[in-house]
Amino acid sequence: MARGSTRPTSRDVAQAAGVSQAAVSLVLGDKWRGRVSETTAERVREAARELGYRPNLAARNLRLGRTRTVLLVVPALTTEFFAGVYTGAARLAAEHGFGVVLYPSPEGVGPARDPFASAQAALDGVLASSMAADALTAIRGDQLPLVMLDSDPSGSLGAATVNLDIADGVRQVADHLLGLGHRHFLHLAADIPSWTFEVRARELAARVGAAAGTSLRTAPAPISIDGALAAAEAALSAPGPRPTAVVCDDDKLAAGVYKALRRLGLRVPDDVSVTGLDDLALATALDPELTTVRLDAELFGERGMRALLAVLEGRTPDGGDIPVELVVRASTAPPNAS
């Protein structure tokens, strides 16, 4: 089709892919499985991309009675993790003709004001992090098709849940440190009432407690470098045997621990090993580079969006937690024998 002519149609896509218009409709509506082959579906998608074809969403929305808009509710945008969640969700949403509106609910500010005159009229569904679940009341998100991220499957407003396997990530951290010979631990715990942080505390206590001769202290800290610095300095200066390993709920907390150790004249990992959780860009900016648990934020967002699409279509979302991976770097070593 000549550039500058009228916009491409589904008939043009069908002709380019050598299939029927019905097949194009099935593929671009994501209803092709079991009806056309994977090869044919990819051929249709490729033809649509090459032609620059975009479905007539206005006409489709009139037929479906939908706005094809999803709200992603996250905590304050203070880390790149939630940017990755948005990227993954928005990419998959775009493939299905949906847009994603980002709605941060800053910690300590209370539920943000409803950005829509009528959320239920303007939205098809909501993806919400458990750390920002308080905002759901303000936007009436619990009355819309809902998928909860990082949330207790048994207590998420009856909604579908999508989770990273955080419990396994903490087990990997504990096993790594125990395997190096550490027995005295400090858990620098995020001071946020959230299921995901409760899981981290519970799994660490269980894993460390199962090993002989261990001790575990816990110090709560806000997720900020300065907050972690103050909490870690106080905990590491407390009476009793000094922990040889500090397990942090977040990479930003680990950065604060590095500063606290430096102030106390201690070295990482010679005197104290440190671990994080997230694998943010910060993890490799620290010196030494941080041993941490890699979470695939984009896959997390994509899986969340995929689950919401299933809910919107009346299907049961796929189950199973998303695997996570311990990335061992230079911040962990056997405890100093002295």
N, C-alpha and C positions, 0 to 999 in steps of 0.2 A: 504494500500500500504506500502511495507517495506521501512523503513527509509534508505536513501542512494541510492535508485533506482532512475530512471529518474524522472524529475519533474512532478507533478500531472497535468493532463489535464482536460479540461472541461468535457470530457467523464467520468473521475473519479468522478468529482463533481456531475454530473448527476446521476451516479450509487449510490453514497452515499446518495444523497437526494431523490432518487426514482422518478426522473423526467426526461424529455427529455433534450438533449443537447440544443435544441432550447429554452427551458425554462431557462436554465442556462445562455445562451447568453442574453436573455431579462432582466433577473434580474441583472446580473453583468454589463450590459450596461445601467442600470437604465431606461429601456423602458418597464417595466413589468406592470405598472399600467393599470388596465382595461383589462389585458390579462392573468395574473395569480393572485392568491389570495395573500394577505399579509402574510398568514401563510406559503404558499409555498415559497414566496420570502425569508422569514426569514430562512426557512429550507435550501434553497440554499446557502444563505450567511454564515450560520453556518457551512455547509459542506465545503465550500471554506476555511473558517477560520481554521477548524480542519485539513484539508489536506495541508494547507499552499499554496493553489493555487494562482498563480498570472497570469493574462492574458498576452499573448504574445504581449506586447505593440509595439514592433518593427513591427510585421506583421500588427497589427491593424493600426498603424500610416501610413504605406504604403498605406493601403486601404483608410484611411480617409484623407491623405495629411496633417496631423496635427503633431505638436511636443508634444502636450498635456502638455504645460507649460504655466503658468499664472504668470503675474507680479503683485505683491502687492506693490503699491507706498504709502509710509507713510512719515510723517515728521521725523526728527531726532529721533532715538530710545532713548528718554530720560525718558519715563515712561513705566510702565508695561502694560498700556492700549493697546498699539499697539502690544505688544508681545501677548496679549490675542487675538487680532483681527487676528494676523497671525496664532495662534494655531487653532482657530475655522475654518479659511479658509483652512488651510493645511489639517486638519483632514477630512473635507468633500471632498476636492479635491482628497485626497488619495483613498477614497472610490470609486471614479470615474476614477481612473487611471491617475490623473493629478498631476503634481508637482507645487509648488508655490515658486517663487523666490522673495525674499524681497529686496526692493529698497528704502532705506532711502534718503530723500532729505533734508539735514540739513538746518535749518533756517539761513539766512544770508550768506550762501555760494553760493547761486544761483543754477540753475539747475545742477544736477550732470551729469557727462559724461555718455553717453550711454554705459551700460555694455555689449552690444551685438554688433557684427559687423553689423548686420542688425536686428533691433528689430522686424520688421514685419515678417522676415523669421524665427525668433527664438521663436516667441510667438504666442499663440492662442488668448489671451485676456489680459485685464488689469483691476485690481481693484485699485481705487485710492481714497485716502482721499482728501477732498477739501483743507485741509491745506497744501497738497503737490502737488496741481494741477499744479503749475508752472513747475514741472518736466515733465509733459506730453509732452510738446513741444520738449524737448530734446530727449525723447525716441519715439516720434511720436505715443504716446499712444492714441491720439485722432483719429488716423486713424485705430485703431484696435477695435474689440468688447470691449466695455467699460462699466463698472459699477462704478458709483461714490458713495462714502460713505460720510455721513455727509455733504450733498450738497443740494443746492437749486434745487428742482425738476424743476423749471421753467428756470434754467440757467446753466445746466450741460452738455453743448456741445451736447445736444440732447440725452444724454445717460440715461440709467436706473439709478435710485437712490435708495439707501437703507439708511434709517435714524433711529436713536434712537429718541424717543419722548422727545427731550430735552425741548421743550416748556412746556410740561406737568410737567417735572421735576422741572423747575423753578417756575411754578405755585404752585407746592406742597411745595417748600421751602418758597415762599412768604406767602402762606396761613398759614403755620406752624408758621412763625414768627409774622404775623399779629394776629393770634389766641392767641399767648402768650402776646400780648399787645404792641408789638414794633410799633413805628411810624416813627422813624428816622433811615434811612438806609444809609450805604455806600456800593456801588457795586465796588468791586475790580475786574476790567475787564481785561481779557487777551488782551494784546496789540498786537493782531495778526489780520490782515484783513481776516476774514473767516466767512462764512455764519453761522456756528454753534454758534459763539460768538455774531454775530449780533442778532440771535434769542434770546439768553439769555438776552441781554440788552433790547431788545424790550419787551419781556414778563415780565421781572421784572418791568420795568417802567409802563407797563399797569396795572399790578396787584396791585402794591403799589399805583399808582396814582388813582386807583378806590376807595381806602379807604380814609376816611375823616381824615384830620389833619396830613397827612404824608409828609415826605421830603425824597428825594433820591439824594445823591451825587454819582458821578462816578469818580474813580481814575484808569487810565490805568496802567498796570504793565506787564513786561515780565514774562513769566511762569518760574520763578525761585524763590527760597526761598529768596535770597538776594534782588532781584528786588521787590518782594512783601513786604519785610520788609521796604525798603526805601519808597515805594509808600504809604503803609498803615500808617507809622509813620508820614509822611507829611500830609496826609489827616486827620488823627485823631487829629493832633495838630493845624489844621486850625481854624480860628475864627468861632464863631457861635456854635449852639447846637451840642454837640458831638453825633454821631450816637450811638445807643444802639445795633445795629446789623450790622455785616459785612457779605455780601453775596459774596462769591468768585466763580469765574468761574472754579476753579480747586482746588483739595486738596493741591497741592504744594503751591499755593497762600495762602491757609488757614494757612499752616505751617509758612509762613512768617508773617502773621497777628499775630499769637500767639507770635512770637518773638517781634514784634513791640509793642504789648500791654504790654508785660513784661517790656520792656524798659521804657514805659510810666507809669509804676506802676499800671497798670490795670489788672484785673483778668477776666478769661473766666470761666463760663458765668456770674459771679456776676455783673461785670461792663459792659461787652460787650459780646453778643452772636455772634458766628461765624459759618458759614456753608460753605461746600465745594461742589464739584461735581466731581464724578468718583467712589468714594469708593475704592481707592487704599489701599494697605497694610498700607501705611502711616497714614490713617485715624484712625486706632486703635492703632498706635504707639504714636500718640499725647496724651498729658495729659492736660485736659480731652479729652476723645475720641470724634472724630469729627462727628457732624450731617452732613450728605452728601447724595447725590443722587447716588444710585447704578446703574451703567451701566454694562450690561452683554457684555463684550468685545468679548468673545468667540462666543456667539450667534450672535453678530454683524458681525463678520468675516464669520461665517457659512452662515448667510443669504445673505451676499454679494456674497460669492462663489456660493450659490444656484442660485442667480439671474444671475450671469455670465454664469453658465451652461445653464440656460434657454435661454439666449441671443444666446449662441453658437448653440443651437438646434432650433433657430428660434421661440421660444415661448415667450410670454409676462410674465415677472417675477411677482410673487405674490406681491401685494401692501400692504400698511399698515405699520405704524411705529412700532418699537420695544418698548414695554412698559418699563418704568423705575420706580424706587421705592425710595422714601425718607426713609432713615434709620436714625431715631432719636436717638442720643446719648447724652452725657453729656455736649456738648458745647453750648447748647441753653437752655435758661430759661427766665421767665418773666423779663422785664427790672427792674432795681433797682429803687425803688420809690424815693430814695434820689435824 
